[in-house]
Amino acid sequence: MRKSQIFCIVCLFFILGVLSGNFLKVDDFYLFIFILFGLIVSIIFRKNKKIFTVGLAAIFLLLGFWRLQVAIIKIDESKAAYHNGEVLEFVGQVIDEPDTRVDKTKFIIGHILAGNASLKGKILVNLPNFPEYHYADYLKIVCELQTPEEIEDFDYGAYLAVQGIYSVCYQPESVGAYDNTSSHNNTAKLLTAYKKFRKQIINFKLQTKQIVDKSLRYPHSEILSAMILGLRRNIPQNVLDNFSQAGISHIIAISGLHITIISGLLMNFFLVLGLKRCQAFWLATLGLVLFIMMIGFGASSMRAAIMGFLVAYGLKEGRMSRSLNSLLAAACVLLAINPKLLLFDISFQLSFLAVAGIIYLGEPIGNFLIKIKIPDFLQIKSSLMMTLSAQIAVLPLIVYYFGNLSMIAPLANILVLPILPFIMIAGFMLIFFGFIFLPFAQICGYVMNFGIGWILFVADKASSMAGSCWQVGKIDFFWIFIIYIFLGWWIWLLNKNTQRI
């Protein structure tokens, strides 16, 4: 058994341990005893690779189990969530970029002080859009804290728990800016270098949005803002519906799937320009960094960027299958930091499955595209192979979460994805010109209107076709699990046949 195989098994068992920890509870003492026993077995039988691997796998299974249990917070008087159900007066700092909607703005509040007591945790607060408050502002709020509840079939509490939020405030009794030069939490009130940098990025993002709005017509400006800034709140509902039914919503959603596909498309774009794989890789990585910077260095986007980086690296090496251990290692590191991602973060799940799909389905689908004589002009075949691989891998999960099955999605993606890198690059150029001389940006925007107009046209026509989207409703996860079992078996057969060829 090779070291790479042992590493793969160990990572898989750590992930399995995190998964098991969501359903089982074991005392920490017994976990420690079992881990110690596995360690002893691994040391004694280290020359027997099979027994050594079993012992090591057991250790990491239990470590994953333990990590999840440690992440489950215990609500006590030191936590803000202890006061759920009470009206609480507190001072706190806006610790993330405000999420502005049509009728309200959502703020994540941390560094909380209630009276003389410092409270751990975060509170999600809904406030009117005016007056405006910004990232790093301190607010004084009086509000009844509530425990997040399920919204229809959506476990809203679990979704917020991934972000460390266990309390929500829907209708504050009073709110106002707070002078942070007072004695409130001397360590928290001083902006760290990171917060200063983050605040500059958010201000830059707002200025960029203004440039985009002045350079493109509506709703084209909102599509570009969604693609490169992560701002999709002002996209018309009918456009959102068209994108959903056409199966191309991922291009206007800052999700793991979107960033994974974008990184691969950027890599192929630079290869089209005649660059070597190594040069294309570093330029694609730079583009990925710029993209993440534009959308604000959020935790979820950073996690997705890691997966996107793995795709670019796999394309640099010329064989995505070599990226499997890198994917598993990245997943284990992310789960060690936040084990709640595995079950409750859709973006993490989609990005992991998308990369896994590219790794395992890329070569068989690439061979199929060669058989049907798809040309590789402008890397069309490579981009199509990567996109179809990712889409097939995430399709069951998308159906499970959203209840929609887009039958037209493969064709719609084929029609819009080839121009996506050009739009992204042109979008960055537009922003660059906008800060120098706005008319230059408007000239660039005039040309971009045609590209974005094509995407809107495809979404409109694809969604209006009879039978283009099936509403399948809520599906039990058991059936999704069975589908993935069959998908895994199918992938195994495809790769087996590919190896024979």
C-alpha positions in Angstrom: 0.0 0.0 0.0 1.5 3.3 -1.1 1.9 6.3 1.2 -0.6 8.3 -1.0 -3.2 5.6 -0.5 -2.7 5.6 3.3 -3.0 9.4 3.3 -6.2 9.2 1.3 -7.7 6.6 3.7 -6.7 8.6 6.8 -8.4 11.8 5.3 -11.5 9.9 4.4 -11.9 8.5 7.9 -11.3 12.0 9.5 -14.2 13.3 7.3 -16.3 10.2 8.3 -15.6 10.9 11.9 -16.8 14.5 11.6 -20.0 13.2 9.9 -20.5 10.6 12.6 -20.1 13.2 15.3 -23.3 14.9 14.1 -25.4 11.8 15.0 -23.6 10.2 18.0 -22.3 11.3 21.4 -19.4 9.7 23.2 -17.8 10.9 26.4 -14.4 12.6 25.8 -12.7 10.2 28.3 -13.7 7.1 26.2 -12.6 8.9 23.0 -9.2 9.5 24.6 -8.9 5.9 25.6 -9.8 4.7 22.1 -7.4 7.1 20.4 -4.6 6.0 22.7 -5.3 2.4 21.9 -5.3 3.1 18.2 -2.0 4.9 18.6 -0.4 2.0 20.5 -1.6 -0.5 17.8 -0.2 1.7 15.0 3.2 2.0 16.8 3.5 -1.7 17.6 2.5 -2.9 14.1 4.0 0.0 12.1 5.8 -2.5 9.8 2.6 -4.2 8.9 1.1 -1.7 6.6 -2.5 -3.0 6.7 -2.7 -3.1 10.5 -0.8 0.3 10.7 -3.3 1.8 8.3 -6.3 0.4 10.2 -4.9 1.9 13.5 -4.2 5.2 11.9 -7.6 5.4 10.2 -9.3 4.6 13.6 -7.3 7.4 15.2 -8.4 10.0 12.7 -12.0 8.7 12.7 -12.1 9.4 16.4 -10.3 12.8 16.1 -12.9 13.9 13.6 -15.6 12.7 16.0 -14.0 14.6 18.8 -13.5 17.8 16.7 -17.2 18.0 16.0 -18.1 17.5 19.6 -15.7 20.3 20.7 -17.3 22.7 18.1 -20.8 22.3 19.6 -20.9 25.2 22.0 -22.4 24.8 25.5 -24.7 27.7 26.3 -23.8 29.3 29.6 -23.9 32.8 31.1 -20.8 33.8 29.2 -22.6 33.4 25.8 -24.9 35.9 24.2 -27.3 33.0 23.3 -27.9 32.5 27.0 -30.1 35.6 26.9 -32.3 34.3 24.0 -35.9 35.1 24.9 -34.9 38.2 26.8 -34.8 41.9 26.0 -31.1 42.8 26.2 -29.4 46.1 26.0 -25.9 45.7 24.6 -23.1 47.4 22.7 -21.4 45.5 19.9 -19.3 46.0 16.8 -20.2 45.2 13.2 -17.7 42.5 12.4 -18.7 41.6 8.8 -19.8 43.4 5.7 -23.5 44.5 6.1 -25.9 42.6 3.9 -28.2 45.2 2.4 -31.6 44.0 1.0 -34.5 45.8 -0.5 -36.3 46.4 2.8 -33.6 45.9 5.5 -29.9 45.4 6.2 -28.5 42.5 8.1 -25.6 43.1 10.5 -23.4 40.5 12.3 -22.6 41.9 15.7 -19.6 40.7 17.8 -17.4 42.0 20.7 -20.6 42.2 22.7 -20.8 44.1 26.1 -24.0 43.9 28.1 -23.7 46.1 31.2 -20.3 45.2 32.6 -20.3 41.7 31.2 -18.5 40.7 28.0 -20.5 38.1 26.1 -19.1 35.6 23.7 -20.7 34.8 20.3 -22.4 36.8 17.6 -25.8 38.2 17.0 -27.5 38.7 13.7 -29.5 42.0 13.8 -32.0 43.2 11.2 -32.1 47.0 10.8 -33.7 49.5 8.4 -31.6 50.6 5.5 -31.4 54.1 6.9 -29.6 55.5 8.8 -26.6 53.6 7.3 -24.1 51.8 9.5 -20.9 50.3 8.2 -18.3 47.6 8.9 -16.4 48.1 12.2 -19.0 50.6 13.5 -20.1 50.2 17.2 -23.8 50.1 17.9 -25.9 50.3 21.0 -28.9 48.1 20.6 -31.9 47.2 22.7 -33.6 44.1 21.4 -35.3 40.8 22.2 -32.9 38.1 21.3 -34.4 35.0 19.7 -33.1 31.5 18.8 -33.1 31.0 15.0 -35.9 28.7 13.9 -36.5 26.6 10.9 -37.9 28.3 7.8 -40.2 25.8 6.1 -37.8 22.8 5.6 -34.7 25.0 5.9 -32.7 24.6 9.1 -31.9 28.3 9.5 -30.3 27.7 13.0 -27.8 25.2 11.6 -27.0 27.5 8.7 -26.2 30.4 11.1 -24.3 28.1 13.5 -21.7 27.5 10.8 -20.9 31.3 11.2 -21.0 31.1 15.0 -24.4 32.8 15.2 -26.8 31.5 17.8 -29.0 34.6 18.4 -31.0 36.8 16.1 -32.7 40.2 16.6 -35.5 40.9 14.1 -37.0 44.1 15.4 -34.8 46.2 17.7 -36.5 48.5 20.2 -33.8 51.1 19.7 -30.4 51.3 17.9 -27.8 54.0 17.6 -24.1 54.6 16.9 -21.9 54.2 19.9 -18.7 56.2 20.6 -16.0 53.6 20.7 -13.5 56.0 22.2 -15.2 55.3 25.5 -14.2 52.6 27.9 -16.0 49.8 26.0 -13.8 46.8 25.6 -10.4 48.4 25.2 -9.0 45.4 23.3 -11.9 45.2 20.9 -12.4 48.8 20.1 -9.0 49.2 18.5 -9.2 48.3 14.8 -6.7 45.6 14.0 -4.6 45.8 10.8 -6.9 43.2 9.3 -10.0 45.2 10.1 -8.5 48.3 8.6 -7.6 46.4 5.5 -11.1 44.8 5.4 -12.8 48.2 5.8 -10.7 49.6 2.9 -11.7 46.6 0.7 -15.4 47.1 1.5 -15.1 50.9 0.7 -13.3 50.0 -2.6 -16.1 47.5 -3.4 -18.8 50.2 -2.9 -16.8 52.6 -5.2 -16.4 49.8 -7.7 -20.2 49.2 -7.7 -20.8 52.8 -8.6 -18.4 52.6 -11.5 -20.2 49.4 -12.8 -23.6 51.1 -12.5 -22.4 54.1 -14.5 -20.8 52.0 -17.2 -23.4 49.4 -18.0 -27.1 49.6 -18.6 -29.6 47.9 -16.2 -29.9 45.0 -15.5 -26.5 44.2 -17.2 -24.8 46.2 -14.5 -26.4 44.0 -11.8 -25.3 40.8 -13.5 -21.7 42.0 -13.6 -21.9 43.1 -10.0 -23.1 39.7 -9.0 -20.3 38.0 -11.0 -17.3 39.9 -9.7 -18.5 41.7 -6.5 -21.0 39.1 -5.1 -23.8 41.8 -5.1 -27.0 40.3 -6.5 -29.6 42.0 -4.3 -30.9 44.3 -7.1 -31.2 41.8 -9.9 -34.9 41.6 -11.0 -36.8 38.6 -9.7 -37.8 37.5 -13.2 -34.1 37.4 -14.2 -33.2 35.4 -11.1 -36.0 32.9 -12.0 -34.8 32.7 -15.6 -31.2 31.9 -14.4 -32.5 29.3 -12.0 -34.7 27.5 -14.5 -32.0 27.5 -17.1 -29.5 26.0 -14.7 -27.0 28.8 -14.8 -27.6 30.5 -11.4 -24.1 29.5 -10.4 -22.6 32.3 -12.5 -24.3 35.0 -10.4 -23.9 33.3 -7.1 -20.6 33.5 -5.2 -20.6 29.8 -4.3 -18.1 27.1 -4.2 -19.4 25.8 -7.6 -19.0 29.2 -9.2 -15.5 29.9 -8.0 -14.4 26.4 -8.9 -15.6 26.7 -12.5 -14.3 30.3 -12.8 -10.8 29.2 -11.7 -10.8 26.5 -14.4 -12.1 28.8 -17.1 -9.5 31.4 -16.3 -6.8 28.8 -16.6 -8.1 27.7 -20.0 -8.5 31.3 -21.0 -4.8 32.0 -20.5 -3.9 28.8 -22.2 -5.8 30.0 -25.2 -3.6 33.1 -25.3 -0.6 30.7 -25.8 0.9 30.8 -22.4 2.6 27.9 -20.8 0.7 25.9 -18.1 2.9 27.3 -15.3 2.4 30.9 -16.5 -1.4 30.4 -17.0 -1.6 28.9 -13.5 0.0 31.9 -11.8 -2.1 34.3 -13.8 -5.3 32.3 -13.0 -4.2 32.3 -9.3 -3.7 36.1 -9.4 -7.2 36.4 -11.0 -8.6 34.3 -8.3 -7.0 36.5 -5.6 -8.3 39.6 -7.2 -11.8 38.1 -7.5 -11.8 37.1 -3.8 -10.5 40.6 -2.9 -13.4 42.1 -4.9 -16.0 40.1 -3.0 -14.6 41.0 0.3 -12.4 38.1 1.7 -15.4 36.4 3.4 -14.9 33.1 5.1 -17.1 31.2 2.7 -15.4 32.7 -0.4 -12.0 31.9 1.1 -13.0 28.3 1.5 -14.3 28.2 -2.1 -11.1 29.8 -3.3 -9.0 27.0 -1.9 -11.1 24.5 -3.9 -10.7 26.8 -7.0 -7.0 26.9 -6.5 -6.9 23.1 -6.5 -8.6 23.0 -9.9 -6.2 25.5 -11.4 -3.3 23.5 -9.9 -4.6 20.2 -11.3 -4.9 21.8 -14.8 -1.3 23.1 -14.4 -0.1 19.6 -13.7 -2.1 18.4 -16.8 -3.9 15.7 -14.9 -6.7 16.5 -12.4 -6.6 13.0 -10.9 -3.4 13.9 -9.1 -5.3 16.5 -7.1 -7.4 14.0 -5.1 -5.1 13.9 -2.1 -4.8 17.7 -2.2 -8.6 18.0 -2.3 -8.9 15.7 0.7 -6.2 17.5 2.6 -7.9 20.8 2.0 -11.2 19.4 3.1 -9.7 18.0 6.3 -8.0 21.3 7.2 -11.2 23.3 6.6 -13.2 20.8 8.7 -10.6 20.9 11.4 -11.1 24.6 11.6 -14.9 24.5 11.3 -16.4 20.9 11.4 -20.0 22.2 11.0 -19.2 22.9 7.3 -19.7 19.3 6.4 -23.5 19.1 6.9 -24.6 22.7 7.1 -22.6 24.7 4.6 -24.0 24.3 1.0 -21.1 26.3 -0.6 -18.5 23.9 1.0 -20.5 20.8 -0.1 -20.9 22.1 -3.7 -17.3 23.2 -4.1 -16.0 19.8 -2.7 -18.3 17.8 -5.0 -17.5 20.0 -8.0 -13.8 19.5 -7.6 -14.3 15.7 -7.0 -16.4 15.6 -10.2 -13.7 17.3 -12.2 -11.1 14.8 -10.8 -13.1 11.6 -11.5 -15.3 12.6 -14.4 -13.0 14.9 -16.3 -11.1 12.2 -18.2 -14.0 10.0 -19.2 -16.1 13.0 -20.3 -13.1 14.4 -22.2 -12.8 11.1 -24.1 -16.5 11.2 -24.9 -16.2 14.7 -26.2 -13.3 13.6 -28.4 -15.5 10.7 -29.8 -18.3 13.1 -30.8 -15.6 15.4 -32.3 -16.1 18.5 -30.2 -13.4 20.9 -31.3 -10.8 22.2 -28.8 -10.8 25.7 -30.5 -10.3 28.3 -27.8 -10.2 25.5 -25.2 -13.9 24.9 -25.7 -13.6 21.1 -25.2 -11.5 21.5 -22.0 -13.9 24.1 -20.6 -16.9 22.0 -21.5 -15.4 18.9 -20.0 -14.7 20.7 -16.7 -18.1 22.3 -16.5 -20.1 19.1 -17.3 -18.0 17.1 -14.8 -18.7 19.6 -12.0 -22.4 19.9 -12.9 -23.0 16.2 -12.9 -21.3 15.8 -9.5 -23.4 18.6 -7.9 -26.7 17.9 -9.6 -28.3 15.5 -7.0 -27.4 17.9 -4.2 -28.8 20.9 -6.0 -32.1 19.0 -6.6 -32.1 18.1 -2.9 -31.7 21.7 -1.7 -33.7 23.6 -4.3 -36.2 21.1 -5.6 -35.5 22.1 -9.2 -34.2 19.9 -12.0 -33.2 21.9 -15.1 -33.3 19.7 -18.2 -31.9 22.5 -20.3 -28.9 23.3 -18.1 -26.2 21.4 -20.1 -27.1 23.2 -23.3 -27.5 26.6 -21.5 -24.1 26.2 -19.9 -22.5 25.2 -23.2 -23.8 28.5 -24.7 -22.8 30.9 -21.9 -19.7 29.5 -20.2 -17.2 30.0 -23.1 -17.6 33.8 -22.9 -17.5 33.9 -19.1 -13.7 34.4 -18.8 -13.8 37.2 -21.3 -16.6 38.9 -19.3 -14.6 38.5 -16.1 -11.4 39.9 -17.6 -13.3 42.7 -19.3 -15.0 43.5 -16.0 -11.7 43.9 -14.2 -10.5 46.2 -17.1 -13.7 48.2 -16.8 -13.1 48.8 -13.1 -9.4 49.7 -13.7 -10.4 52.2 -16.4 -13.2 53.5 -14.2 -10.8 54.7 -11.5 -8.6 56.4 -14.1 -11.1 57.9 -16.5 -14.8 57.0 -16.4 -15.5 57.4 -20.2 -13.0 54.7 -20.9 -14.9 52.4 -18.6 -18.2 53.3 -20.3 -16.7 52.4 -23.7 -15.6 49.1 -22.3 -19.1 48.7 -20.8 -20.7 49.4 -24.1 -18.9 46.3 -25.6 -19.7 44.2 -22.5 -23.4 44.9 -22.8 -23.4 42.5 -25.8 -21.7 39.7 -23.9 -23.9 40.0 -20.8 -26.9 40.5 -23.1 -26.1 37.1 -24.7 -26.3 35.5 -21.2 -29.6 37.2 -20.5 -30.9 36.1 -23.9 -29.9 32.5 -23.3 -31.4 32.4 -19.8 -34.7 33.9 -21.1 -35.1 31.5 -24.1 -33.9 28.4 -22.2 -36.2 29.0 -19.3 -39.2 29.6 -21.5 -38.9 26.3 -23.3 -41.6 23.7 -22.5 -40.3 21.2 -20.0 -37.0 23.1 -19.4 -37.3 22.9 -15.6 -39.0 20.2 -13.5 -40.3 21.0 -10.0 -39.5 17.8 -8.2 -40.2 19.1 -4.7 -38.6 17.9 -1.5 -36.7 14.7 -1.8 -35.6 12.6 1.2 -31.8 12.6 1.6 -31.8 8.8 1.6 -32.6 8.8 -2.1 -29.9 11.4 -2.8 -27.5 9.1 -1.0 -28.6 6.2 -3.2 -28.1 8.3 -6.3 -24.5 9.2 -5.2 -23.8 5.5 -4.6 -24.9 4.7 -8.2 -23.0 7.8 -9.4 -19.9 6.5 -7.7 -20.3 3.1 -9.2 -20.8 4.6 -12.7 -17.7 6.7 -12.2 -15.7 3.6 -11.2 -16.8 1.8 -14.4 -16.0 4.8 -16.6 -12.5 5.2 -15.1 -12.0 1.4 -15.3 -12.8 1.4 -19.0 -10.7 4.5 -19.5 -7.7 2.8 -18.0 -8.2 -0.2 -20.3 -8.2 2.1 -23.3 
